[in-house]
Amino acid sequence: MAGNLPLKIKSIQELLQLRGLPDTKHPLISLIDITALPERPKPVDMSLTTDFYFIGMSRSTEACLKMKYGQQEYDFR
């Protein structure tokens, strides 16, 4: 998506609204079970920035998330 500005997500509340999830009970912390998220019809190739941190955990060794951070692509296996 060369030339497009990244989507800026300023709060956890904004992220939850974008994904159609219920409001969080605490403004600074939210737990999201990604298996409960509705699947998107196809992978979305987009850039985004956030004003908060993500921490991800998985029990499955088969789970894979490819993410580009800076100029590097990371494969979280």
ABEGO torsion letter per residue (X at the ends): XBGBBBBBBABAAAAAAAAGBBBBABAABBBBBAAABBBBABBBBBBBBBABBBBBBBABAABBBBBBBEABBBBBX
